[in-house]
């Protein structure tokens, strides 16, 4: 069953602690101050924090303090989802979002894990909370939305460290609401932007195809803008990691150290399943049948507070569980439960340990923890190894079933049977071709002709289909045999929109075969068709064809926009090819006519260059920024990853705008070479700081629109030479 990823960045609240907001005891303050003296933060000329601590815990303390300096709002906001407290801020409309979280993530379990954590981990967790709380103590002007005190068990509220990754199989919040509301209403979800594709690209290059003879890694996550800052965190206990963290994380999520680097991409490995439960009422009690025996349905009261015009109110839900997990929906008069893995101590341990891995063999041993549920991994090290793992947490299942379907919950035949060993999962180590890639696409093209073979693996292990980014990546990476960092960046910024290599010839053929010069459509579309016919399928600021193609394709069959697949389903590339091969006049020409007419209505002409309407604007640090045509913005030549664009740039119109504004895509991008000394270049969307008055709020904005990278300052001598500010937390 496929995985849904919800990247929610929303306001948060905290359980009542009985403590006056921002009031800390003398003992706490003394502890914070002593630890702060063991931490040095050096801000370089881009505002990037380089945190140096005596111990790993000291480094974590400084890391969280620095994150709060840059954007406490997002640090705070990123925990609302995992605490299930949105409704206290947003009102009754968020009740079922909160309920979903409470069903999937039990804070009691997180607290229990904290209490039984090994001493080294407990030190890190304490330092995490202390770093944020010290920031609040030293910044009384900072007004939290609701969270006045962070607790050390918060990092244990998610599975693999990717704060927004929740595994719900295909169960929607709408289904959850209909089951638990009792209203039997039709719930209409907010429509999604079809072009807004999340995910990431990861490339690795072995010494055999690099100019220096060193391995190179390309790190290219695609997330919501300003979702991840750039940091370096080091200690005298062997920690020295550089890369991106999601706001509020205590470890580098995607990055590198002195020995190796790791890049995570999202995948569709089946890590959660849904079960149809056979419910029976007996003596006014609920039971479910399992292997011809009756087991009691567990009932649990969940109280959720929500805000309304009169203040806070409380709604109490009676929720239900079988041994599979919580009951989440009702389909065909059957209760549907969810079996998933959305929270664990092991996940955090794995996420931390990989930041200190000293190469391929050690990284493989860390992968053996098998607690990463949402990611595939592209890897490179200083010994010249490159590797790719498709997923990590993969339950063993009976292969006679199609696990994309709802499973029979009444039999042990459909139970998980442990986890696959890492070397049983889809992976590639040091392929002969010398490169690896994943673009949220099938692992069976990860190394071109050297890729794993689909027939050798059960379908639930890699249901992911191919997409046009994957097609483009394979084509691009085969073109160079002497890669440098700059050539890797150039490959990662290839602007070919591979989907249109299929769609545009079909459009032209339909037009030329069916529309005659005396037809009204001929007069309206002849020139736009000619513009598209002369196009090279590359996106650019000054391209009119890019505007026509993207606006037109967004109006075509939605099946072309679906990237992830389940067992037995055709993928985006195959769907697009089928559509193109059988396209009719009615399917392709009226949508193009609509685009032409819309452009004329908005701008007085249809000949609009892509950069005129595709814009980058950062004028506030609001999480839901309001975009306006009359505010400063700059042109962007990139486009959505949906159409095969490697440097992803997802933009959209807003109700009050005539132009499109970017909201997600390339975020933290980095190319790193693992030689005797680390060499790396990086780039952020906008800038490091969330403070609109900081020069680092927008100092990378123009660079971002051009793909112009800065040098990474990895070694302390270089950091000191480019230091803008050096201080202890609290100073």
HELIX and SHEET records of a PDB file:
HELIX    1   1 UNK A   26  UNK A   36  1                                  11    
HELIX    2   2 UNK A   56  UNK A   77  1                                  22    
HELIX    3   3 UNK A   80  UNK A   83  1                                   4    
HELIX    4   4 UNK A   87  UNK A   90  1                                   4    
HELIX    5   5 UNK A   92  UNK A   94  5                                   3    
HELIX    6   6 UNK A   95  UNK A  104  1                                  10    
HELIX    7   7 UNK A  107  UNK A  115  1                                   9    
HELIX    8   8 UNK A  119  UNK A  138  1                                  20    
HELIX    9   9 UNK A  154  UNK A  157  5                                   4    
HELIX   10  10 UNK A  173  UNK A  181  1                                   9    
HELIX   11  11 UNK A  207  UNK A  209  5                                   3    
HELIX   12  12 UNK A  345  UNK A  354  1                                  10    
HELIX   13  13 UNK A  360  UNK A  367  1                                   8    
HELIX   14  14 UNK A  412  UNK A  414  5                                   3    
HELIX   15  15 UNK A  422  UNK A  424  5                                   3    
HELIX   16  16 UNK A  443  UNK A  445  5                                   3    
HELIX   17  17 UNK A  448  UNK A  450  5                                   3    
HELIX   18  18 UNK A  454  UNK A  456  5                                   3    
HELIX   19  19 UNK A  459  UNK A  461  5                                   3    
HELIX   20  20 UNK A  468  UNK A  477  1                                  10    
HELIX   21  21 UNK A  485  UNK A  492  1                                   8    
HELIX   22  22 UNK A  499  UNK A  514  1                                  16    
HELIX   23  23 UNK A  520  UNK A  533  1                                  14    
HELIX   24  24 UNK A  544  UNK A  553  1                                  10    
HELIX   25  25 UNK A  558  UNK A  561  5                                   4    
HELIX   26  26 UNK A  572  UNK A  581  1                                  10    
HELIX   27  27 UNK A  585  UNK A  603  1                                  19    
HELIX   28  28 UNK A  610  UNK A  613  1                                   4    
HELIX   29  29 UNK A  641  UNK A  643  5                                   3    
HELIX   30  30 UNK A  701  UNK A  706  1                                   6    
HELIX   31  31 UNK A  716  UNK A  721  1                                   6    
SHEET    1   A10 UNK A 427  UNK A 429  0                                        
SHEET    2   A10 UNK A 386  UNK A 389 -1                                        
SHEET    3   A10 UNK A 375  UNK A 381 -1                                        
SHEET    4   A10 UNK A 260  UNK A 266 -1                                        
SHEET    5   A10 UNK A 254  UNK A 256 -1                                        
SHEET    6   A10 UNK A 240  UNK A 246 -1                                        
SHEET    7   A10 UNK A 228  UNK A 235 -1                                        
SHEET    8   A10 UNK A  49  UNK A  53  1                                        
SHEET    9   A10 UNK A  39  UNK A  44 -1                                        
SHEET   10   A10 UNK A 723  UNK A 727 -1                                        
SHEET    1   B 6 UNK A 435  UNK A 438  0                                        
SHEET    2   B 6 UNK A 199  UNK A 205 -1                                        
SHEET    3   B 6 UNK A 215  UNK A 224 -1                                        
SHEET    4   B 6 UNK A 660  UNK A 674 -1                                        
SHEET    5   B 6 UNK A 614  UNK A 616  1                                        
SHEET    6   B 6 UNK A 634  UNK A 635 -1                                        
SHEET    1   C 5 UNK A 435  UNK A 438  0                                        
SHEET    2   C 5 UNK A 199  UNK A 205 -1                                        
SHEET    3   C 5 UNK A 215  UNK A 224 -1                                        
SHEET    4   C 5 UNK A 660  UNK A 674 -1                                        
SHEET    5   C 5 UNK A 649  UNK A 652 -1                                        
SHEET    1   D 6 UNK A 435  UNK A 438  0                                        
SHEET    2   D 6 UNK A 199  UNK A 205 -1                                        
SHEET    3   D 6 UNK A 215  UNK A 224 -1                                        
SHEET    4   D 6 UNK A 660  UNK A 674 -1                                        
SHEET    5   D 6 UNK A 678  UNK A 683 -1                                        
SHEET    6   D 6 UNK A 710  UNK A 711 -1                                        
SHEET    1   E 6 UNK A 298  UNK A 308  0                                        
SHEET    2   E 6 UNK A 311  UNK A 322 -1                                        
SHEET    3   E 6 UNK A 325  UNK A 331 -1                                        
SHEET    4   E 6 UNK A 334  UNK A 339 -1                                        
SHEET    5   E 6 UNK A 273  UNK A 277 -1                                        
SHEET    6   E 6 UNK A 407  UNK A 408  1                                        
SHEET    1   F 3 UNK A 279  UNK A 282  0                                        
SHEET    2   F 3 UNK A 285  UNK A 290 -1                                        
SHEET    3   F 3 UNK A 293  UNK A 296 -1                                        
END                                                                             
